Amino acid sequence: MRLLFLIFFLAISIISWGKSGKLFVIAVGVSNYAEIPDLKYCDSDASAIASMFSYSKQPHEIALLRNNEATKNAILLQSTSFFSKAEAEDVVLFYFSGHGGKGFFCPYDANATNKNTLLSYEDLRKLLVGCKAKRQLLIADACNSGAIRISAPDTPVKREPGKELLFFLSSRNSQFSMELPNIKGGVFTYFLLQGLKGGADINRDRLITSKELFDFVSPKVKEGTKGTQVPVMWGNFSDQMVFLDWRKN
C-alpha cells in the first residue's frame, strides 16, 4: 500500500501538447475502498492531475473517477470509450493512484480473494493494443507499479512503428509507493506535478521532454523517500519526446 507525502494546488498556465489532435485524459484515484484498507490522498492526487490537464489549449476530454466512482467496470467503460474514440493524431493518458500489486491495480471494488475484481495489466494491454492514438501514456502512483516492466506474458507494451508508448511508474516492482501527510498526497504525484508545471524544464526552452521529466522526478522521489522508492519510466519512446509544450502560452 502507499505509505504517506501532498497539499498541493496547481496554479498553472494553460498547457499545450507538442502535437496536434485531441487529448483524452482518464484520471482515477481511490482513497476509500469498499473491502480493502483505505488510503489517504489518492483521490485528491487524481483531481490535481485532471485539473492540470483541463487547462490545455489542445481540444480535450477529461474523465475523473474517484473512490466509489472508480469501480473496475466504470474504469473499463470510460477507458474503452476514450481509447476507441481516439484517432492516430490524438493523445491518450491514463492516470491511476491507489493500491497496486504485481500484475494489477486495485479499483474501488477490489477484493483481495477474487482476482477478477482487480484491474489487471492484461486489461490495460487490451485497451492499449486496440487504441489508434500514436501517443499513449500510462502514469501510475501505486505500489509495485514497476512490475509492468517485467510482467510477462501480459505486459501492455506493443511496439508498433510510429507509436510512442510511455509508462511512468511510481516505484519498482518490489517497492511501496509512499504518501506523506505534510503534503497530503503521493510523493511521486507531487513531484510529477511540479515537473509538469515547469520544474523539469531545465534548459528553459519551454518544452518538457520525457527525459527532463524523469531526470527531475526520479531523484526527488528517491530523496523524499530516503531511497525506498525509485520511479520507473519505460516503453517505446524517444528521450526527446515532447511531454508538454509551453511555447504557446
Stockholm file with secondary structure:
# STOCKHOLM 1.0

chainA/1-249         MRLLFLIFFLAISIISWGKSGKLFVIAVGVSNYAEIPDLKYCDSDASAIASMFSYSKQPHEIALLRNNEATKNAILLQSTSFFSKAEAEDVVLFYFSGHGGKGFFCPYDANATNKNTLLSYEDLRKLLVGCKAKRQLLIADACNSGAIRISAPDTPVKREPGKELLFFLSSRNSQFSMELPNIKGGVFTYFLLQGLKGGADINRDRLITSKELFDFVSPKVKEGTKGTQVPVMWGNFSDQMVFLDWRKN
#=GR chainA/1-249 SS CCCCBCCCCCCCCCCBCSSSSCEEEEEEECSSCSSSCCCSSHHHHHHHHHHHHTTCSSCEEEEEEEGGGCCHHHHHHHHHHHHHHCCTTCEEEEEEESCEETTEECCTTCBTTBGGGSEEHHHHHHHHHTCCCSEEEEEEESTTTTHHHHCCSCCCCCCCTTCEEEEEESSCTTCCCCEETTTTEEHHHHHHHHIIIIITCTTCSSEEEHHHHHHHHHHHHHHHTTTSCCCEEEEECCTTCEEEECTTC
#=GC SS_cons         CCCCBCCCCCCCCCCBCSSSSCEEEEEEECSSCSSSCCCSSHHHHHHHHHHHHTTCSSCEEEEEEEGGGCCHHHHHHHHHHHHHHCCTTCEEEEEEESCEETTEECCTTCBTTBGGGSEEHHHHHHHHHTCCCSEEEEEEESTTTTHHHHCCSCCCCCCCTTCEEEEEESSCTTCCCCEETTTTEEHHHHHHHHIIIIITCTTCSSEEEHHHHHHHHHHHHHHHTTTSCCCEEEEECCTTCEEEECTTC
//
